[in-house]
Amino acid sequence: MHVKYAVLAIAASSAAFYAFGRHGRDAELSLAPPAAIRQAVAAGLPFADNQQSGPELAQAQPPANPAAPSAVQPGQPAQRPPVVDESALRYFAAQGDTRRLEAELARLRALYPEWKPPTDLTAPAPTGDRELERLWKLFSEGKIGEVRAAIAQRSTSDPNWHAPADLVARLDAAEAAQRLVNASNARQWEQVIRIGTETPALLTCANVDALWRVAEAFVQTGKPERARDAYSYVLGNCNTPAERVGTMQKALATLPDALTDGLLAQERQTEFSSIRDEIARRRIGRAAEDPKLTASADDIRRVEALANAATTPDDAILLGFYALHHNDPVRAEALFQAALQRKGGAKAAEGAVLALGANRKYREAEALGSQWLDAGAANRKAYLDVATTLITQEPAPKLDRAVVERIAKTVATDRYAPGAAGLGWYAYNSGQTSPAETWFETALSWDRGYEPAAYGLALARQRLRDQAGLRAIVSDWGGRSERIAALLDPRRARAVPVQEQRRDDIAAPAAPVTRERDIVEPAPSRPVRSRAARQTVQTDIDTEPVRRRQAAAPAAGSCGNGQSGAAALQRGWCLLNLKRPAAAAAAFDAAMRSSSGQVAADAAMGKTYAKLQQGLTAEANVAAAQTNPAPAQRRELSALLLSERFYAQYDTKDYNGALVTLSERARLAPETTDLMMMRGWSYFHLGRYSDASRVFTALYKSNGSPQALAGLTAIGDVTRQNRY
């Protein structure tokens, strides 16, 4: 066939799919009408390879072009059968390339309706051209440059020889395909569309990847309808199952639902069953994230059937979150528990914790969530939410000390203001007002705008009769919170609705109670202790020798980054001075590892202070054992460790042991005001009211402490009750 007709053949093949604009302009995409196909076949031109079977194309009419070799003019003798170039056909057969073989058969049958393919395509052709076979072999190996060079060399040596038009067309298409792939990989979308416009022979079922890339280019350039048409062409003309399913998957990933519904209608039998499953999952997933959306009953039934038949957890997790966010927590809990049994991991655990919380099973939720704290941020958030709800119930639940400590540790690690406020309400509702005040202060230090913590702090100070502290809170928050302002204004209190005075998520008593147990108690858990305890330890640490305090002063806001032992030691003191005990402990560790003698001893001392500042008494004792301090430092360190022992004994209500420890400490260092206050309450809890009264009276006379006055009031209440 002449090269001119080969070019016309390629152009005609494009009519089966695209009618592109010229010179790289936007392409108009549409399926070719049947008339265009009939016209192309009637003209004796090859139709675009759409993988239709040979017999279907063989039914087309013989070429009407009088120039075609097979045409017979009236009154003329029949011409010899046309010479058909079977080289490509035989090569594809020899290579076992069934797909290309079928496409070539369809093309030759369309060109030459009277031609019969050889019965044995693997046998050598009667007039074989070994050089031509070599060219086809090079082409099949992708050596396009070598084929071009060989064609040029043979054309020069034999001017009468012309390369088969089919081979030339395939070379052109292969080079264009590579340019299209390169442009697609480089995300040059307009270039992809231009190449498709100029080389429509690429856009056939023989090269579905090119069709996919052009469709993606249309999506990326804001023409999703044209992408839909490209996918529709594949589904309407191509037969390979994997490519058809792949086409539908790409359409789902790139097109809106409105454009994919029509594509699904081109399904053959049930080939898109997995696609329909994925569509149902996607719709349920969107509704799970947005409670305003509702999945259809058909979608839910479809995914439920998948979940029941599977041994994997994914569908159960998906349905669980949908049920959780659509007011069916009981169903959600069952689904998440099933997912956990199927090794659903962190996501199943997150959902199960939230579902248990929604079903008011807070203790179970906290216990399960604690097992997944290291799984990720979502799991920690789920745990903190249910734990906060657990501890803010009213009346306060009776929780094991280990549970409260676990919650406190997680809250402190994440600096979770609602959790700190929750621990404040837990202490407040348990009658431990002083630690409640500490937790509320901590919450506000993490989130200055968290109003529930400010309200809790105001109530705690009101219970403690700290009028100055209460006025400070009201002054700061009165303009932002009606219920805080109402604490000092009875008229405003009557105007504030009850639901505004309380919060469903924060269990705060509506009115303050002034019983003794509400006033001073140590914090309910470690590592955060009562404000009194923290102030005592910090006061003692602040008495560190001036030499170290000066060394700790940060220069220009930095503690340095030197690697020597001395530099690490200085960095540790600096960080400790900045109230960063964890980082300071790490610096002291580095100094101990890289030094010896006095530097190592000083580092061990610093680590002891850092661990005490963190509330890690056991670790502080270990660090202290590694020191060899001077007598003055030894007394100071011993006093600190005895203070920690006292707090631990007081926390466990071992008041006799706590008093003995205080007596031991008194031989080493003066007793601070806060420790004296806790001594008075130790006497009180032991029923030694006269001793308690003596301590509270001394404190009240020395500084007018409202806490000391509250202690005296509590003693008076108890003695009056005993009298009657």
C-alpha positions, 0 to 999 in steps of 0.5 A: 500500500502506498504511504499516502493511503497509509496516512489516510488509513490512520486518519480514518481510524480516528473517526472511530473515536476522536474528532480532534481540533487542528494545531493542538487546539482543544479536542472534541471527544465523541464516539464515532457514529456507525456511518463513519465506520462504514465509510472508512471500511467502504473506502478500503481503509483500515478501521481503528483497532478496537479488538472486534472479532475478525468475522464482524469486520469481514462482513463489511463491503469490498473496497469501493475505491477503483484504485484498490487492487481488489476492485473489479470494473465492469467489462474488464477481466478479473485482476489477480488477487492482491498481494497482501503483506503478511510479514507483520501477521507472521511475526506476531504469530511467531512471537505468540502475541495473540492480541496484536495478531488478532488486531492485524487479522482484523485490519487485513480482513477489512482491507482485503475481504477476499483474502484468506489468512494462511492456515499455518502462520508460523511457517515461513512465507513463500517469498520471505524477506529476511531483512524485513523480518529483522526489522519487525523483530527490532520493532517488537524489541522497542528498538525504534531508532535501529529500525529507522536507521535500517530502513534508511540504509536499505532505501539508500542501497535499494531505491526501489524498496519501500518500507511497508506502510504498516511498519512506518505507521507503527513506528510513528505511533510508537514514537508518539506514544513515548512522547505522550507517556513522557508528557504525562509523567511530567504532568504536561497535560496540554501537551498530552492532549496535543499529542493525542490530537496529532496522533489519533492512531494511539487512541485505540484498544491496542493502547488503552494506557494512552486513552487513560493518560488522555482522560487524566489530562482532560480531568486535570485541565478541567474537562471531566466530561471529555474524560468520561467520553474517553472512558466510555470509548474503552468500555464500549469497544475494548474487550480485555476484562482487566482493562475494562475494570481498570478503566472503571476504577480510574473513572471512580478515582477522577470523576464525580458520581454524576459522570460515572453512573452512565459508565456503570451502565456499560457493564457486561454481565457482572464484571463491575461487581467489585466496582459497585462494592467500592462505590457503596463503601465510598458513599458510606464512608462519606456519610460516616464523616458527615452525619448530615449525609445518609447512605442508601439502604442498598449500599448498607446491605451491600457492605453488610454482606461483604462484612459478614462474608469477610475475615478482614476488618475493614468493612466492619470498621467502615460500618461501625463509624457510620453507625456511631455517627448516625446515633446507633452506638450499640450497633457500632460497638458490636461492629468494632468489637468484631473488627478487633477480633479480626485484628483491626488494629488501631482504627478498630480500637479507636472506634470501639473506645468511642462507641463504648463511651457513647454507650456510657461504658466509660470504665471499659472505654478507658481500660481499652483505650489505655492499651492503644495509647501508643498507636497514634494521635487519633487513639490518644484523642479517643482515650482522652475524650472518654477518660475526661468524661469518666472523671467529670461524672457527678458524683465522682466515681470511685476509681483505682489509683492506677486509673487516675494516675494513668489518666493524669500522665496522659493528660500531662503528656499531651497537655490536654486542657479539657483533661486537666480541667476534668481532673480538676472537677474530679478532685473538686467533686471528691472534696479535694479543693486544693488539688482541684485548684492546681488542675484548673490552673494547669488547664489554663496554662495550656489553654488561656481561653478555656472557660470551663477551667476558669469557671472551675478555678473560680469555684475552687477559690470560692470554696477556699475563701480566697477572695483575692484570687476569686476577684482576679478570675472574675475581673479577667473573665467577667466580660466573657463568661456570665456564670463567672461574673455571676459568682460575685453578683447575686443579681446576675446569678439569678439572671443566668439560666441553670443550664448556663451555670453548668455544663453537661460535659463538665460536672461542676456543683451548682453551689460551693460547699465549705466542708473541711474535706473540700479545702485542702487535700493533695492531688489525687495522682502523680506526677502532678501534685498539689500546688503546695507540694509543687511550690515546696519542691520548687522553693527548695530547688531554688535554693541551689547554690548561687554558683549553679544558679548563675551558670543556669542563666540562659544566654540570649534565650539559648542553653547552648549545644556544646558536646563536652561534659562541662557544656552538657552540665551547664546546659542541664542547669540552664534547662532546669532554671527554665522549668524544663526538667525532662530536657534538663535530665537528658542533659545531665545524663549526657554530662554523666556519660562523658565526664568523671570526677566533680563534673559527673557528681554535679550532673548526678545532683542536677539529675536528682533535682530534675527528677524531683521537679518531675515528681519522679521520686524513685528515679530521683533516689537512684540519681541521688545515690550516684552523688558525692555532695558536700555536707551542705548539699547533702542536707539540702538533698536529703530534705528534698527527698524527705519532702517527697516521701512525706507527699507520698505518705500523705497521698496514701493517708499514712498520716502518722508516717507523714508526721514522722517524716516531717520531724526527720526533715525538720532536723535538716531544714526549716519547715515551709508554710505549705508543709506546716499547713499539711502538718496541721491537716495530718493532725486533723485527720488523726483526730489530734484537734488541739495540735491541729488548732495550734498549727493553724492558729500560728499560721493564721497569726503569721500571715492571715492565711485563709486556708489556716482560717478554713482549718480552724473553722473545720475544727470548730465544726467537728468539735461542735458535732461531737459535742451534740 
